[in-house]
Amino acid sequence: MKQNRGMFIGSMEAGKSTLAQALLGYEPKALKTQSLTYKDWIVDTPGEYTENPMFYKNIMATSLEVTHVLFVQDATKKKVFFPPNFSTGLNKLPIGVVTKADHVEADISKAVNRLRTTIPKGPIVITSAVKGMGLKAIKDLVACNSMKEMEDYVESQEGDDTIFMKSFTN
């Protein structure tokens, strides 16, 4: 059976590569991704793919190679780089990921709300690559094969680092 794969998309310096390293068991350190990086079950994309709409075609093309798209939102950023309902344009299972939750300037509730506009339905995981927070949840969610499986997984978890959005309403 084919292994599920997740593609990380998000703005420059959102923490995609650091999170990917932590998920793969490496010491997390900040790196600048220059091109698509494939490691095990993770596809890491440059932040330019998200920040510049001219590169959306690259996101669309690369999404054909994965089962899940992880929308990465930095909890310290004041801006969202994803268009509203962006996840609905990709026929893949969406996972929202809030990074840098342990940072002194983190605003987790704002980051979650920004992801809610991007992902109208699906899980959102609060993470810290440095502290290892949310890593198991991401791995477990990428192992799921349907939205229902992801919803059931989130509902079975204790704690508040993973939530499931049934639908977004204003």
QUILIN-V734384 format. One record per pair of residues at least 12 apart in sequence whose C-alpha atoms are under 10 Angstrom apart, sorted by the first residue. I is the first residue (numbers start at 1). GAP is how many residues later the second one is. If there is no record, write none. Layout:
# QUILIN-V734384
i = [I:I]
gap = [GAP:GAP]
This chain:
# QUILIN-V734384
i = [3:3:3:3:3:3:4:4:4:4:4:4:4:4:4:4:4:4:5:5:5:5:5:5:5:5:5:5:5:5:5:5:5:6:6:6:6:6:6:6:6:6:6:6:6:6:6:6:6:6:6:6:6:6:7:7:7:7:7:7:7:7:7:7:7:7:7:7:7:7:7:7:7:7:7:7:8:8:8:8:8:8:8:8:8:8:8:8:8:8:8:8:8:9:9:9:9:9:9:9:9:9:9:9:9:9:9:9:9:9:9:10:10:10:10:10:10:10:10:10:10:10:10:10:10:10:10:10:11:11:11:11:11:11:11:11:11:11:11:11:11:11:11:11:11:12:12:12:12:12:12:12:12:12:12:12:13:13:13:13:13:13:13:13:13:14:14:14:14:14:14:14:14:14:14:14:15:15:15:15:15:15:15:15:15:15:15:15:15:15:15:16:16:16:16:16:16:16:16:16:16:16:16:16:16:16:16:16:17:17:17:17:17:17:17:17:17:17:17:17:18:18:18:18:18:18:18:19:19:19:19:19:19:19:19:19:19:19:19:20:20:20:20:20:20:20:21:21:21:22:22:22:22:22:22:22:23:23:23:23:23:23:23:23:23:24:24:24:24:24:24:25:27:27:28:28:28:28:29:29:32:32:33:33:33:33:34:34:34:35:35:35:36:36:36:41:41:41:41:42:42:42:42:42:43:43:43:43:43:43:44:45:45:45:47:50:50:50:50:51:51:51:52:53:53:53:59:60:60:60:61:63:63:63:64:64:64:66:66:67:67:67:67:67:67:67:67:67:68:68:68:68:68:68:68:68:68:68:68:68:69:69:69:69:69:69:69:69:69:70:70:70:70:70:70:70:70:70:70:70:70:71:71:71:71:71:71:71:71:71:71:71:72:72:72:72:72:72:72:72:72:73:73:73:73:73:73:73:73:73:73:73:73:74:74:74:74:74:74:74:74:74:74:74:74:75:75:75:75:75:75:75:75:75:75:75:75:75:75:75:75:75:75:75:76:76:76:76:76:76:76:76:76:76:76:76:76:77:77:77:77:77:77:78:78:78:78:78:79:79:79:80:80:80:80:80:80:80:81:81:81:82:82:82:82:82:83:83:83:83:84:84:84:84:84:84:84:85:85:85:85:85:85:85:85:86:86:86:86:86:87:87:87:87:87:87:87:88:88:88:88:92:92:93:93:93:93:93:93:93:93:93:93:94:94:94:94:94:94:94:94:94:94:94:95:95:95:95:95:95:95:95:95:95:95:95:95:96:96:96:96:96:96:96:96:96:96:96:96:96:96:96:96:96:96:97:97:97:97:97:97:97:97:97:97:97:98:98:98:98:98:98:98:98:98:98:98:98:98:99:99:99:99:99:99:99:99:100:100:100:100:100:100:100:101:101:101:101:101:101:101:101:101:102:102:102:102:102:102:102:103:103:108:108:109:111:112:112:112:112:113:115:116:116:116:116:117:117:117:117:118:119:119:119:119:120:120:120:120:120:121:121:121:121:121:121:121:122:122:122:122:122:122:122:122:122:122:122:123:123:123:123:123:123:123:123:123:123:123:123:123:124:124:124:124:124:124:124:124:125:125:125:125:125:125:125:125:125:126:126:126:126:126:127:127:133:134:134:134:137:137:137:137:137:138:140:140:141:141:150:151:151:151:151:152]
gap = [37:38:63:64:139:140:37:38:61:62:63:64:135:137:138:139:140:141:33:34:35:36:37:38:58:60:61:62:63:64:134:137:138:34:35:36:37:38:57:59:60:61:62:63:64:86:87:88:89:132:133:135:136:137:13:29:30:31:34:35:36:37:38:52:55:56:58:59:60:61:62:63:64:85:87:88:12:34:35:36:37:38:39:51:55:60:61:62:63:64:87:88:89:34:35:36:37:38:39:40:41:42:50:60:61:62:63:64:73:87:88:34:35:36:37:38:39:40:41:60:61:62:63:64:70:71:72:87:34:35:36:37:38:39:40:41:60:61:62:63:66:68:69:70:71:20:21:33:34:35:36:37:38:39:62:69:17:18:19:20:33:34:60:61:64:16:33:58:59:60:61:62:63:84:85:86:13:14:15:16:17:32:57:58:59:60:83:84:85:113:114:14:15:16:17:27:28:29:30:31:54:55:56:57:58:81:83:113:12:13:14:15:16:20:25:26:27:28:29:112:12:13:14:81:110:111:112:25:53:78:80:81:108:109:110:111:113:115:116:19:21:22:23:24:109:115:18:21:108:106:107:108:109:110:111:113:18:19:106:109:111:112:113:115:116:15:16:17:18:111:115:107:102:103:101:102:103:104:100:101:14:15:12:13:14:15:12:13:14:12:13:14:13:22:26:25:26:98:101:24:26:27:28:100:19:20:22:23:26:27:26:13:14:17:34:21:31:32:33:29:30:31:29:28:29:30:31:29:30:31:29:27:28:29:26:27:28:26:27:24:25:26:27:75:76:77:78:79:22:23:24:25:26:27:73:74:75:76:77:78:18:21:22:23:24:25:26:27:73:17:22:23:24:25:26:27:53:54:55:68:72:15:16:23:24:25:26:27:44:47:48:53:23:24:25:26:27:39:43:52:53:23:24:25:26:27:35:37:38:39:41:42:53:23:24:25:26:27:29:32:33:34:37:38:53:22:23:24:25:26:27:28:29:30:31:32:33:34:35:36:37:39:51:52:22:23:24:25:26:27:28:29:30:31:32:34:35:23:28:29:30:33:34:28:29:32:33:36:31:32:35:30:31:33:34:35:37:38:33:34:37:32:33:35:36:37:31:34:35:36:30:31:32:33:34:35:36:30:31:32:33:34:35:36:83:29:31:32:33:34:28:30:31:32:33:34:35:30:31:32:33:54:55:28:29:30:48:49:51:52:53:54:57:24:25:26:27:28:29:30:47:48:53:56:20:24:26:27:28:29:30:43:46:47:52:55:69:15:16:18:19:20:22:23:25:26:27:28:29:30:42:66:67:68:69:14:15:18:26:27:28:29:30:37:41:65:12:13:14:16:17:26:27:28:29:30:36:63:64:12:26:27:28:29:30:34:35:26:27:28:29:30:31:33:25:26:27:28:29:30:32:33:60:24:25:26:27:28:29:31:25:27:18:19:17:15:12:13:14:51:55:50:49:51:52:53:50:51:52:53:50:46:47:48:49:45:46:47:48:49:26:30:43:44:45:46:47:25:26:28:29:32:41:42:43:44:45:46:14:15:18:24:27:28:30:31:39:40:41:42:43:13:14:30:37:38:39:40:41:12:13:16:29:35:36:37:38:39:12:34:35:36:37:34:35:28:26:27:28:16:17:20:24:25:24:13:14:12:13:14:12:13:14:15:12]
